[in-house]
Amino acid sequence: MHFDKYQGLGNDFVFVDAEQETIPDFASAARAVCDRRFGVGADGLVLLRRQQDGVQMRIFNSDGSEAEMCGNASRCVPLFARERGWLKGDTLTLYTAAGPVITQIIDEPKHLVCVDMGAARWTRKEIPMIGNPDEQAVEVPLEALGQSWTGTAVSMGNPHFVIFVPDIEQIDLAAVGPVLETHADFPKKTNVEFVQVLNKGLLRMRVWERGAGITKACGTGSCATLAAAVKTGRTGNEARIVLDGGELSVRLDDNGHLFMTGPAQKVFTGEYLLAL
């Protein structure tokens, strides 16, 4: 299987042209290929198909589960499409399980891509989260590891639970992340973000990603973080998000859309030789 390896702030992916490669079982392929000792090593396997007016993107996490959307992968796709000759201009529409997403290469030499991530979704039925389906879950407590964690649930096409803390270095992400990810209140599990507000325009965030664990960065999580920060009055409509792998800039426009800008880069090309 021919593949290209891409990364966005250390969130890394194996990209495959699904028109050219035959993969009988996407979930098992993702587990094999993403294994960091016996495979290529990645946070996810991304399958791409050229469309008449864009590119279809499917994302499988390293545990084999399928994600509706991935912000960091979305920044990588237009660079992949440009190299393949699928993209002549700078703007590319991605068709994802969470709906269409508009991407734009804004500085190719610096590998900078902006993604219109759409509007945040707030009701429990949209996230999804148990409870009154039309109610929002803003600053609600959840119990985990004998402690109450107050957070805000938001969907960016995939579920997030954003928890603001006074000192992010005091959070044992490896311990509490998986417990909150699989909390009974989230029937489809959730991504978990811990966030420290450094100032009105600067947030420090660490993430436990659903299906992947601790990762260096999360694009949808960064957008969910700004959305929750604005919702709870902690920031203005634009902020830099400092992640383990680097920084993203996120902006909330007057129409409620979140725009994420950051780097993406091809790392290498290869052939996966084992049977899938």
Secondary structure, DSSP 8 states (H G I E B T S, - for coil): -EEEEEEETTEEEEEEETTT---S-HHHHHHHHH-TTTS---SEEEEEEEETTEEEEEEEETTS-EES--HHHHHHHHHHHHHHTS-SSSEEEEEETTEEEEEEEEETTTTEEEEEEEE-B-BTTTTT-SS-TT-B-SSEEEEETTEEEEEEEEESSSEEEEEE-S-GGG--HHHHHHHHHT-TT-TT--EEEEEEEEETTEEEEEEEETTTEEES--HHHHHHHHHHHHHTTSS-SEEEEEETTEEEEEEE-TTSEEEEEEE-EEEEEEE--S--
